[in-house]
Amino acid sequence: MQSDEGLYSAPRWRLTRWLAEPGLGVPDDIRAALIVQLYGSLPVFAAGAVNTIAVAAVIAGRKQTAPFIVWLVMEIAICLARLAVLVSAHRRAGAHRPTPTDLHLLLAVAWSASVGFGVVASLASGDWVVAMLASLSAAAMVGGICFRNFGAPRLAGTMILLSLGPIIPGAAFAGEPLFYIVYLQVPMYLAAMTAAAFRLNRMLITTMRAERENSHRAHHDALTGLLNRAGFVEALSARLGAHAERRFAVMFFDLDDFKPVNDTFGHAAGDEVLKAVAGRVRRALPDGAVVARMGGDEFVVLVDGVTAEMAQEAGYRLISEVAVSYELGGEVRAGVGASVGIAMSPDHGAEVEELLAVADAALYEAKSGGKSRCCLASVETNLGAIRRLQQSGPKALVASAA
């Protein structure tokens, strides 16, 4: 059950929330990924279930007494219930419906308690073959519990305690003095494995944070916080792959008279202007618009669910916002403008390269006719851009995004 199959619901009950808590300060997206990890996979679940049911069945067949028959029935019932919940959760996550995470966690705890019950019953029976088999099985489960559930170390610690901890009262019921050594061994083992789960949890979260930050840096512009070229190409590709019948606009724009700002006030002042432009663009466009800085003073925008007329209105609104002067400290102010080129999908293309090429050509047309203009791609613009794209290679405009 991979994370790309859907989202698994966070636990809602107080007890299960406590069990699944990964630690303070963990971002929501990492918490969601850790919930996915708790579900594991069907082959891993099957291996543990087959082992515990087989051990309970062998011991019940040897002893044929009520405690061991009850244990076997408990193992079968809990494992079947866990299997049903896993399959249901997998299907619900794929359909983006709430998953039974609370029940999944409680059944995991119940399974550990059932293993612990079998250990107590086996040690109390006085049959040392049975006692050894049950205790060995419980100990074998502890490693899997720790390494499968360390995303929720409290859950792992609880399961380890319930499955292995009963060896201590079981040794007391057995009445064999030699077994009393477990009073020292088991607490130390429980503490060590639980501590290992917490350490692995911290390592996992640190790694996930690093991956999250690296992914953000790979797709965002460090100066403005907007998407970069790679991030925009990915967003545009995703948009083209969904709701293909819904119209949207790709708007290329760059700043007019930006070079004099750098030349007169320095590159630090130019950077401040670029950051201010990014903020104004966000405010000028509808919620949900995708904004990216392609490099230098070039920006690109994806506005969904708009007509050509609405896209032009947004373009002129953007030009108006950008044109307001910028304070650079004290009495110093700078002014820049913007020119905008617009390509509409699917009118001007249904591929990333086509739309970017047409929008870029429309921007060139806007700048050629004077500054602070917004130009919607025409048929001639579209055909010319596609022709140049074919001549320069199909990936010319997006090669630097790789």
Secondary structure, 3 states (H helix, E strand, C coil): CCHHHCCCCCCCCHHHHHHHCCCCCCCHHHHHHHHHHHHCCHHHHHHHHHHHHHHHHHHHHHHCCHHHHHHHHHHHHHHHHHHHHHHHHHHHHHCCCCCCHHHHHHHHHHHHHHHHHHHHHHHHCCCHHHHHHHHHHHHHHHHHHHHHHCCCHHHHHHHHHHHHCCHHHHHHHHCCHHHHHHHHHHHHHHHHHHHHHHHHHHHHHHHHHHHHHHHHHHHECCCCCCECHHHHHHHHHHHHCCCCCCCEEEEEEEEECCHHHHHHHCHHHHHHHHHHHHHHHHHHCCCCCEEEEEECCEEEEEEECCCHHHHHHHHHHHHHHHHCCEECCCCCEECCEEEEEEEEECCCCCCHHHHHHHHHHHHHHHHHCCCCCEEECCHHHHHHHHHHHHHHCCCCCCHHHC
